[in-house]
């Protein structure tokens, strides 16, 4: 924990699993908060094993765990063990922030609802995350990124081409977006506490975040808008704005001409297709839209004639807006990402530096802490319990009775 960071001294209990909840506390840890990751003994957070699940890239290193749980300390507790109640009570009195993503029914069963914990610490910011919200018939339904965020919100329906089935996105897209909303809720709660001296309960859900991501078209639906159907790459509304084209080396680029009539003559000259500029079928935006299928076929043939590097040079020289669909090997070496600390080194002391993805918030006057190695299961159990006032004998008794997982207390103290 750093002493000169924004959240130095902020104490956080992360009683959440998988991605969205823990990722929110990762952002807090990036700014110096002391985050205790509470996990069940033996297997821990099931997310520890997510990296070996197809279609994730196979690697020996647990890269997903490192990304989401850097900078944290691990405390392994069996919350169903009666002796764990004392540990949890002391944690809540210690904490400034408590984060959980357990469904309402489970929270009630474990007595970790806001109403259960707030009396123990009236300054506590209680942050909860659900799949489908706190109320309604599906409040206790398990929600995941792919179901509650992508599918239920409509994002999966409208991020595909006509004739193509819904595609499985990169894992965690909705989770990471939701994590930032949960982080914002926590920070808002902390700001309220500064003004009132009192804690509060903040929350969000995957379905709410998905609806927010789809909000432009949901708003249209709310006002009675009619949808014209899925996008067809070969018949786009505007072949120059969002049109995707494949190059000779099987790479893809996207045109992003928001000023189509202004960009059109510059573009046709740059790609050596003055014949297109002279063709009345494409003389203005209305004509290009009406004849989109013909224009896309012509541009497909042109872009297929040269590799990506050729077209990048051509389009850059003409100062035309476009994007390249990058592949992982390029992304991790992208000088723009490195220059802006989007990708940063892990402070693990290795001779050959390893890197991780930074959280997407920057405060110029308050640098983040260097990302540290994510914890092993129960790695800090003894240390944390001693900080909470448990004696070595009490820690050993808790371990022997299965309430916690960690090294033998006396051995750890040596």
Secondary structure, DSSP 8 states (H G I E B T S, - for coil): --SSSTTTT-EEEEE--SSHHHHHHHHHHHTT-EEEEEE-TTT--GGGGGGGSTTS---SS-HHHHHHHTT-EEEEE-TTSTTHHHHHHHHHHH-SEEEE---HHHHHHHT-SHHHHGGG-TT-EEEEEESS-SSSTTTTS---IIIIIIITTSHHHHSSBTT-------TTHHHHHHHHHHHHHHHHHHHHHHHHS--EEEEEEHHHHHHHHTHHHHHHHHTT-----SB-GGG-S-TTEEEEEE-TTS-EEEEE-SSHHHHHHHHHHHTT-HHHHH-GGGSSHHHHHHTHHHHHHHHHHHHTTS-HHHHHHHHHHTT--EEE---HHHHTT-HHHHHTTSEEE--S--SS--EEE--S---TTS----------TTTTHHHHHHHTT--HHHHHHHHHTTSEESS-HHHHH-
